[in-house]
């Protein structure tokens, strides 16, 4: 699993697609300007069992966690072309901050560097981002590019559910994305856990592992020596949920930080000296005999109680894992018909009660053995336990306030923050999930056009054969490769339509893509428009083809994500014709919508002489259509408009255009049409002039910073 390396996308597209709160993107634009951005989403950590175990080196610990679907932190991140990092938040009380990567470059070992700098920096929320950037410079000394970032969060600050770790995880991902650096999520877990040491704590990486590794609907089982993770699905029975109650800010004061660091010091420095050298304890170890050799107190620090806490909490975590394993076994039996619905409900109740028992035991130990409770914690826990439908309560995080976690009936009438099991950190964007099933996909790439503007500039080679990347890489090859990679094995056929006499040249350029008749080069006898070209391709489609993607060999900036997002929209909504679009100034081919947002028409400002609005929605030169719609509309248009005497169409230009006639023909026959604004404005640009060609080459070079393919 990689670090989600991908391109940033335009704020205008992300707003049009509603990938997150539009207000957050607009606020980013107000503070930083319109830009290409990523929108990152990160969960709070809900620890079911294993508090304080992720930094213990002397016991083979197991931790059970989950990601919240309610408490989330989002970040709108724009890459920069210099080493500056600017961070801001919509939350009150956190001033804007700016720093430079050069201020944080680490030479040598991370821990040695931290120790050499002396005292940690003065408190400030920006230190969590600084720590992330500094840790990445340790792994990548040549780190070059910073980023602009706006944060928003529903994770309670100082609540023990990892709001500070979310800042670290998001900042780490932001700097990796901005520099086009690929990393496994497992490596990111290690870096993020260590990055948080920058602020002066010395905790583990449970929070970051939860944020980076959790899958939706699952609990996560973790071990840390070495890092191991396993998803447990489904995590909770139907009818049950996790609930949180805030008892007051735990705070990140120097006193609280000192108390937490004392816990870490005891586990990492003191207790290991009391255990036989090289021995790693586990659930099978005789810890009672060892406990007798552990001092009660050293220099005022409670040692034996901290030892006892780890042993008890580790055993609870293993017990909880076994509870979930039994639950999964019961689900499998229910699937096979061995357990009926009543038995499944009974097993679900039993699991909730077992989780609740573990919660209650952990609560007693954090109070009695760690001393991390406050009066408010005790008071709220007692109130929770008195409610119907609450099975158990525990304290989350470092303690001294913060959040209580409970396992409850989801239908409880009590007002609580209820959590289902959410997804780990991910990048928000247009939906690319294509419905399951056989869809009979084919692609038709059009490579005609007179190229009169290029010829006037002294370029005689056909536009689709001009190189768009360094070396020999013609535009049509780039387009075809992207289509094939976008659709993978679901693509059954690719047809390239070229002018007469150029078949051999195109076949040579596309030879590496040939696999039998998968790629077929055909000719359009006369240059009579894009609709006429697609009409000729219809006769060459395989029998099983039911949906056809059409684009141009001179349109190399169409993104693979645009192809997939528009296909998902096309199939999910049972559309006859779908146009991926973008919102931009001076749209070349405006899509016209009615009062209810429905498509009512399409125009073309160049060939048809239509008025060009100041700003609007335009197609980008890529389209999805059902084969039935193509057959009905294209053949119908040919029948109605072909002039035998002139050998041309009865249109203003004598040609048959594709997108506009498809829109009009579908609407006239009450076939469904829609546009989806999933593309960025640059995708509209095709090769028409040398200026366009240079822009395309520059844009593809820019994209290569983020995408290595």
N, C-alpha and C positions, 0 to 999 in steps of 0.2 A: 504494500500500500504506500503510495507516494504522498508528497506534500501538496498534492492538488495543484501542480504547476499548470497554469492556464493564463490566457490573456486577460487584461482588464477590459471592461466594457464601458460604453458611454453612459453617463448619468441620464441622458435623455431616453435611451433605450430602456434602462432599468426602471425609470419612472413609468414609462409607457406600459411596460409589462407588469408593473406592480409587484416586483420581486420582494419588496419590503415596504416599511412605512415610507411613503413618498415624502413626508415631512422631513425625515432624517436625511434623505438625499438632497432635498432642497436646502436644508440647513448647511450641509457640507458645501454645496455650491455657493451659498452666501459667505461662508468663511474662507473657502479655498478656491472658488471658481469652478466652472464647468470643467470636467476632466474625464479621462478614462479611469475607472475605479473597479475594485473588487468590493463586494459586500460580504463580510465574514460574520458568521453566527456561531456563538460558543455557549455551551450550557454551564449551569452551576453543577457542582458535584454533590450528589446525595450518597453519603457513605452508610450502607446498611450494616456493615460490620468491618472492623479493622482500623478504627481510629488510632492514630499515633504508631501504627506498625510499619509504615512505609520507610521510615528512617532507621529501623532497628537492624543492626548487622549480625547479631548473634543468634537469631531465631529464624527458621525458615517460615516466614509468615505468609498468610493468605488473606486477601482483602476482597470484600464484595461491595461493589459500588454501582451507581446508576447515574445517568444524565437526566436532569430535569427538563421537562417540556415547557415549564412555566417561567422559571428563572433563567434568563438568557442575557448575554451581552453581545451586542452587534458593533461592528466597526466598518465604516466606509473608508477605504484605503486607496489612495492614488499614488502611483510610483512617481518618483522624482528623477531628474537627470543629474543631480548632484548628491552630496553626502548629507544633506540637511534632513532632519526628522522634525516634523511639527505635529503635535498632538493636541487635541481639544476634546471636550465632552459637553453634551447638552445638560449634564447633571450639575446642580449647584454646588459650590464650594470647592471646585477643582479648577484652578487657573490654567490657562493655556501654557504650553511649554514648548521650547525649541532647543535642539542640541544638534551636534554634528557627529557623525560616525568617527571622525578623527579623534574626538575627545575620549573615545571609549575603546580604542584599539588595544587588544590584549596581546602581550608577548609572552609566550611560554605557557605553562600549565595554568588552568583556570583557578584552581584553589590557591595556588601559590601567588597568583596575581592579586586575588582578593585579599590575602593576608598581607601582601606587601604594601597595599594602599593605606593601611592603618584602619581608622574608624570608618564605619559605613557612612554614606552620605546623609545629610540632613533629611528628615522625613519629607516625603512628597510623592504624590501618585505617579509622577513621571519616572520615578526610579524603577518601576516595574518594566516599563518600556525600555529604559536604558539598559537594565540587566539583560533583557532579551537580545538587544542589538549587540551588546558587548560580548555575550556568549557566542553569538554567531561569528563575530570577528575572530574569536579564538579558533574556530573550526575553519573559517575562510578569511585568512589574513588580508586578501585583496578585496574585501567587501567594498563596494563602490557607491551604491545608490541608496538614498534614504526614501522617505515616504511622508505624505500628509495623511492624517487619520483623525476621524471624528468618531468617538465612542458614545454609545447609549447602553443602558443596562437596567434590567429589572432584578438583578441579583442583589439582595440586600448587602450593603457595604458592612464589613466587620460582622458578618452573620455566621461565619464558619462554613459557608457553602462555596468558597473559593472564588470570590470576586477578584481578589488580587491575582490569583493564578490565571483567571480568565484574561486579565490584562497582559500577563506574561505570554500566555499561549497565543493570543491574537497578535501581539507585537512580534513574536517570533515568526509566525506565519507571514505577517506583513512584510518583514524585511527579506524573508526568503523569496516571496513572490516578486517583490520589487527588483530583486537581483537575478531572477530567473534561476534560482538554485533549487535543485531537486533533493529531497531527503526522505527517508522512510519515516513514517509516523513514530515508530519505536525510537529512532534516534532523536526525533523532536521531543519525545517524552523526557529523555535523559537531559537534553539541553535545557528544556523549560524548567525542570526541577532544579537544575543547577543555577539557571539564570536568576531564580528568585533569591538565591543567596546574596545577590548584589545588595539587597536592601538591609541585610544584617541578620536574617534568619538562617537556619540550617536544617530546613525540613526536607522531606522526601518528595516523591513525584506522583503520589496517588491522585492528587487533584488533576494534574496535567495528563496523566494516563487516562483518566475518566473522560476528560474533555477531548482528547485526541483519538481515542480508540473506541468509545461506546457506539453501538449501533442502536437504532430506534427499536423500542419494544423489548430491549434486552437488559438484563443485569450483566455486570462485567466482573469476572473473577480474575484477580491479579496476584502475581507473585513478583518479587523484586530481586531475587538472587539466583539466576539472572532474571531480567524482565520477562514475564510470561503473561499472556492474556487469553481469556476464552469468553466468548459471548454465550450467555444462557438465555435461550428464547423458548417460549415467552417468559418474561420475567415475573409477572404477577398474574394471579388468577383474575378472571372477569369479576367485577363487582368490588374489587379492592384497589386501594391507592395509597401512595405515600402522602403524608401531610406535614406541613411545617408551620411552626408558630415562632414569631420573633420575640425574644425576651429582652431586647436592648442590645446596643452595639457592644461587641466584645472589645473593640478598640485595637489600635496598633501602637499604643503608648509604649514608651521605653520600658515601663514596668511589665506590661503584658509580654513584650518581646523578650525581655530578660527571663520571665517565667517560662515561656515556651522554649527558649534556647537552653534553659537549665534541664528541661525534660530531654532535649536532644543530647545534651552533653552527658547526662547520666546513661542514656542508652548506647551512645556511640563511644564513650571514653571510659566510663567508670565500670559498668557492668562487664564489658568484655574482659577486663583485667581480673575479674572474679571467676571466670569460666576457663577450664582447661584450654590451653592454646590450641587453636586450629579446630576446635569443636563447634559445629553448627547445630544448635538444638532444633528439634521438631516435635511433633505431637507424640512421638514415641519415647522421647527422652524422659529420664527420671528427674524431673525438675524439683521435686520435694527435697531430695538429698542436697541438690545444688543450692536450693534456697537457704538452707542452714548455713552455707558458707558466704552468703551475701550479707554485708553489713546493714544494719538497720538505717544508720545515718552516717554520712561523711560530710564534714564541713557544713552542717545544717541542711544537707540535701537528703531527702528520703529515698534511699536506694532500694531496699528490699521491697517496698510497696510498688515501686515502678517495675521491678522485675516481675512481681506477681501479676501486675496489670497486664503486661505483655503476654505472659503465659496464658492467662485466662481469656484475654481478648482474641488471641490467636486460635485457641480451641473453640471459641464461639464462632469465629469466622469459618473454621473447617466444618463445624456443625451446621452452620447456615448453608454452606455449599451442598452438604449432604441433603438438607431439606429441599433445596432446589432440584437436586438430582432426582429425588423421589417424585417430585412434582412433574418433572419432565417424563419420567417413566410412566406415571399415571396418565398423562396426556397421550402418550404413545398407545397405551392400552385402550384408552377411550377411542382413539382413532381406529383401532382394530376391532372395536366393538366388545372388548372384554370388560370395560368399565362403562356403566350407564351414566346418564345425566345426573342422577341422584348421587352416585358414587363420586363423580367429578366435583360436584358442589361440596360434598363432604371433604374431599381432599383439598379443595381450595381453602375452606375454612380452617382446616388443620394447618396448612402452610401459614396462613395469616397469624394464627395463634402461636406457631413456633417462632416466626419472625418477631412477633411481639414479645415473647419470652426472652429472646436474645437481646432485644432493645432494652427491656427492663433491667436485665442483668448488667448490661454495659453501662446503663445510667448509674447504677449503684457503684460500679467500680470507678467511673470517672469522678464521682463524688468522694468515695472513701479512700481510693488508692492514689488518685492524681490530685485531688483537691482543686478541681477546675470549675466548681459550681459557684453561683451567686445566689442570693436570696430570691431574685427574680426567676432564675432558672428553676429552683425548687418549687416556687409558688405556681409557675405556669405548668410544670410537669404534673403537679398534683391536680390542678384544674383539668388538664387534658385526660388524665386517667379516670376521672369521675364521669366522663361523657360516655354515652352509649355508642357502641361501634368503634371504640378505640381499643386496640389490642396490646399496644406497648409504646413506650416513649424512650428516646435516647437523646443525648446531647451531641451536636455535630461540631466538628472542627477542634480548634485549640481550646475552646471553652472560655470561661470568664465572661459569660453572656452569649449572645448570638442566637442561633436557631436550634429549636428542638425538632426532631424528626419522629413521626409516628406512623404506624401502619393502621389503616382505618378502613371501614366500609365506605365505598365511594358514595353511597347514597345517604350517608349521615347528614342530618339536617343542621349540624353545627357548622358555623362559618369558619372554614379553614382554607389555607392555600393547598389545593389538591394537585398532586403531580402524577402524571403517567410517565413512562420511561421514554425519554427523548433521545434525540440524535446528537452525536458528538459534533465537534467543530466541522463546519463545511462552508462552501462558498455558495451564496444564493445567486440564482440566475434563472432564465426562462426554462420551463419544463421541457426536458428532452426525452421523457419516458414514452416510448412508443408502445401502444397496446399490444398485448401478446397475441400471437396468431400469425398465420401466413397472409402476407399482404401483396405478394406479387409485384415487387418493385423493379422498375427499370428507370434508366436515365437517358435523356436525349440531349446532346451537347451540340449547339448550332455554331458553325464556323464559317458562315457566309459574310456578306457585307462587302461593299465596294471598296471601303477604306480610302475614300477620296481625300479626306483631310490629311491622312498620313502620306498619301502619294504627293499631295501638294507640298509637304515638308521634306520630300525626297526619299521616302521610305517605300520601297516597292514590295517588300516581303509581306505576305498576309498577316494581319494583326494577330490572329490566334497563334501564329508560329513565332512571334517575337519573344525573345528571352525576357523573363521577369525576375529570375534569380541569377546569382553569380554562376558563371559557367554556362553550360548549354542546358537550358531548362525552359522550353517554350510554354507559353501561357496555357495552351490547351492541355498539355501534359499535366501541368499543375492543377488545372480544374478537374481533370479526370481522376487524378490521384486523390484529391480531396473528396470527391464524391464516393469513390470506392472505400476510402477510409471511414467516411461518415456512416455509411450504411452497412459495411462489412459483408457478411455472408448473406444478408437479407437482399442484397442487390443481385438480381438474376440476369440483367442484361444492360449493356451500355452501348448506345448508338451515337456515332459522331457523324454529323451531316456536313459535307464539304462541297465546294464548287467543283464542277467537272474538271478533270485533268490533275487534280491535286490529291487524288486518293492515295497514290503511292507514297507521297511525301508524308502525309498524315499517318499512314500505316507504319512507316519507318519510325516516326517520332513516338508512336504509341505502342511499338512492338513489344516492349517489356511488360505491357499490361495484358497482352493477348493470352487467353486461356481457352482454346477451342474457338467457339463463336461468341464468347462472352463480350468482347469488344468488337464491334462491327463498324466499319467506315462505309458510308453510303453517300451518294451524290444527290444534290438538288439540281435538276437539269437547267433551270433558269432562275435568276435571282429575283424571285417574286415575293419576298417577304418572309418573315419568321413563321407566320402561320402556315404558309405553303410548305416551308421546310419541315415543320412538325408533321404536317399531313403526309409527306413522303415517308417519314419515319414510321408512321402507323402500320404500313404494309410489312414492316420488318420486325415488328414486335413478336416475341414468343407467345404461345397460346396462354401460358399461365400468368402473364402480366396483367395486373389490375390497376396499378397506380404508377404514374409516370412523372419523374422530375425533369424539368426542362430548364436549361440555362445556356450560357454562351461561353465559347472557348476564349473569348476576349474579356471575361469577367472573373479574374483570378482572386479577387478580394472577398468573395462570398465565403463566410466562415463555415466550418463543419458544424458548429453548434447551431447555426442558422438553418442549415439543411435539416438537422435532426429536430429542432424545435418546431419548425413549420410542418414537418411530417407528423409529429405527435399531434399538433393542432388539427391537421387535415384528417387524420384517421379517427381521433377521439371525437370529433364533431361530425363525422360522416359527411364531409364536404365534397362537392364536385370539383371545385377549383379553389386553390389556396395560394395567396400571394404573401411571402415574407416581405415586410415593409420596414421603412424607417421614417422617423419624423425629422425633417430637415428644412433649412431655408431653401427657397427656390426649387421646389421638387420638379424633377424632369418629367415624371410620369405620374401625376397625382391620382390617388385613389379617392373616389367620391363617396361620402357616407350620408345617410339620411339622419333625421332627427333622433332616431332610436339607436344610432350607431351602425345600422346595417349598410352594407355596400350597395350603392345604387348606380355605380358606373366607374369608368376609368378613362383617362384621356392621355394624350401624348403631345407634348408641347413642340417637338421637333417635326416629326413627319405629318402630324395632323394640324399643327398650327394652333393648338389650344392655348388659352391664357395660362401663364405660370403664376401661381399664387406666391405671396411673400414667404409663407411657411405652410407646410402641409405634409401629408403622408404619401409616400411614393413607393412603388414597387422597386426592387433592387436588381431586376433582371434574372430572377429565379422563381420557379413556380412548381406547384404540385397539382396534378389533375388526375381524376379517375379515367381509366381507358374509355369507359362508357361515355363520359362527358366529351372527351376528345372526338370519339367517333360521331357523336350526335352533332356537336357544334362545328367541328372543322369540315366534315363532309357536307353538312348542311350548308355552310357558308359557301363552299366550293360550288355546290349545285346551284345555289341562288345567285352567285355573283361572277361565275366564270364566263368570259366573253370569248367564244370560239374564234370569232373573226380576228380579234386583236391578239389573242393568246395572252390576255391579261385579265385582271380582276376589275370589276366595275366599282372601283374606289377612286378617291382623289389622286392617289399616287400610282394606281394600277397594281398595287401590291396588297398582300393579305397579311396584316399584322397579327401577331399571336396574342399577347396578353389582353389587349383592349377588346378584341373580337371575342375572346373566350369569356371575358366578364360580361359583355353585352349578350352574347349568345346564351350563356347559362342563365342570366337573369330573365331573358325573354322566354326561356323554357322552364322557368321556376326551378332551376337547379341551384343548389346552395353554393354561395361564394362568400369568402371572407378573407380579410387581410390580417396578419399578425405582426405587430411591430417589434419583432425579435432581432432585427438587424441594426447595426451601427451605420452611421451616415457614410463612412468610407467604403462600405460594400457596394454602393451604387456605382462607383467609379469603374468604368471599363476603358479599354484601350481605344481611344478615338484620336488622340493627338500625341505628339512627343511629350508634351507637358503631362498628360495623363499617364503615359508610360513611366516617366520618371517618378511621379507620385506613387504609382503602384509599386515600383521597385523599392522606393524609400519606405513605404508602409510595410512591405513584407520583411525588409531588414529590421524595422522596429519591432515587428511581432516576434521575430526570431529571438529577441531578448528574453521572452517569456515562454516560448514554446520551442522545444528542441527538435521537433520533427521537420 
